């Protein structure tokens, strides 16, 4: 059976390198609920997996059997710093056993430094975040959150000239997924700075831009006259690669700030 991941399927991460941060955007599920689910279902799942293990059923001698090398391994570690410290030998053993596999660790953010200090080569996924926007990517650089620059069409729909009300409609596509370097996501962006102008808070006069690449995601559509929730990442798209520009959140009046992440595994030769 093909297993894209050894245990389960997640992709994106929360990474902070230099001044650029790529973060997962989740709501805050109760940590105790995850621990309870682990306590309730963990032993049963282990028993079921053991019963389904061909080594247990067909190889009672316990001789080593050969399994397909996993491409990705997911480790879920609810709990505090002490729990993570106790898990470190297991993660390092997995890394040594499967040196070409990507290891993703789902844990609380407070455990990130434990893994970094231990020198563990893995991707970190925070679960004390927001599942409503499951595995969408948000781009931060220093204190600034970045949004997609979208063309704006301002139309007055009521009021007089002294007190008008406007609606802003997009003139350019907004449903892009980001193409990210999984190992070094900060390398997926080029920082472009411009002279300060007046007004600063406009989409065309943003003093700093992040240039990136993406693909339109046709399945991501409007819902209730607004962008629907981003599709779960990674997402496939055969649309052409395009250059896109991200600007500080305050400079955008139409805002796409949570992006699906494009799965480029089948697009190595596509443009």
PECORJO-V851290 format. One record per run of one state. SS is the DSSP state (2 for helix, 1 for strand, 0 for the rest). FROM is the first residue (numbers start at 0). TO is the last residue. If there is no record, write none. Layout:
SS:FROM:TO  SS:FROM:TO
//
This chain:
0:0:3  1:4:4  0:5:13  1:14:16  0:17:18  1:19:23  0:24:29  2:30:51  0:52:52  2:53:57  0:58:70  1:71:75  0:76:79  2:80:96  0:97:100  1:101:106  0:107:107  2:108:116  0:117:121  1:122:125  0:126:129  2:130:132  0:133:135  1:136:140  0:141:142  1:143:147  0:148:150  1:151:157  0:158:163  1:164:169  0:170:174  1:175:177  0:178:183  2:184:187  0:188:188  1:189:192  0:193:206  1:207:215  0:216:220  1:221:222  0:223:224  1:225:226  0:227:233  1:234:234  0:235:240  1:241:247  2:248:250  0:251:257  1:258:258  0:259:259  1:260:261  0:262:270
//
